């Protein structure tokens, strides 16, 4: 599977990857994504990769207003 597009969104605090995985399983199960191996605790943003621009737009629409 090739992940050609990236998507950056604000997220803060520890355990960013598990929190995003849990949110994605509940809210965006049909969107395939690739996560970075780790995200520093001090980072205020996270970038993930998705397969297409349509997936990126769908994910950003779902993330708008989400509490992660």
C-alpha positions as CSV (number, residue, x, y, z in Angstrom):
1,X,0.0,0.0,0.0
2,X,1.4,3.4,-1.0
3,X,0.7,6.4,1.2
4,X,1.3,9.4,-1.1
5,X,-0.3,12.3,0.8
6,X,0.5,13.7,4.3
7,X,-1.8,15.4,6.8
8,X,-0.6,17.5,9.7
9,X,-2.9,18.4,12.6
10,X,-2.6,19.8,16.1
11,X,-2.3,17.4,18.9
12,X,-0.5,17.8,22.3
13,X,0.3,15.8,25.3
14,X,1.7,12.3,25.8
15,X,0.6,9.1,24.0
16,X,-0.3,10.8,20.8
17,X,-0.1,7.6,18.7
18,X,-2.3,5.4,20.8
19,X,-4.8,8.2,21.2
20,X,-5.0,8.8,17.5
21,X,-5.2,5.0,16.7
22,X,-8.2,4.7,19.2
23,X,-9.9,7.8,17.7
24,X,-9.3,6.6,14.1
25,X,-10.7,3.1,14.9
26,X,-13.9,4.7,16.3
27,X,-14.4,7.6,13.8
28,X,-12.5,6.8,10.6
29,X,-12.3,3.0,10.2
30,X,-12.4,3.1,6.4
31,X,-9.4,5.5,6.0
32,X,-6.0,3.7,5.7
33,X,-3.1,5.6,7.3
34,X,0.6,5.3,8.2
35,X,1.8,6.7,11.5
36,X,5.3,7.8,12.3
37,X,7.3,5.4,14.6
38,X,7.2,8.0,17.4
39,X,6.2,11.6,18.2
40,X,8.0,13.6,20.8
41,X,6.0,14.6,23.9
42,X,6.8,18.3,23.4
43,X,5.6,18.3,19.8
44,X,2.3,20.1,19.3
45,X,1.6,18.6,15.8
46,X,1.6,15.2,14.3
47,X,1.9,14.2,10.6
48,X,0.4,11.1,9.2
49,X,0.4,9.7,5.7
50,X,-2.8,8.6,3.8
51,X,-3.3,7.1,0.4
52,X,-5.0,9.9,-1.5
53,X,-6.0,13.5,-1.3
54,X,-9.7,12.4,-0.8
55,X,-8.6,10.4,2.2
56,X,-6.7,13.4,3.5
57,X,-9.7,15.7,3.1
58,X,-12.0,13.3,4.7
59,X,-9.7,12.8,7.7
60,X,-9.2,16.5,8.2
61,X,-12.9,17.1,8.1
62,X,-13.4,14.4,10.8
63,X,-10.6,15.8,12.9
64,X,-12.0,19.3,12.8
65,X,-13.3,19.9,16.3
66,X,-12.2,16.4,17.6
67,X,-10.8,16.2,21.1
68,X,-7.6,14.1,20.9
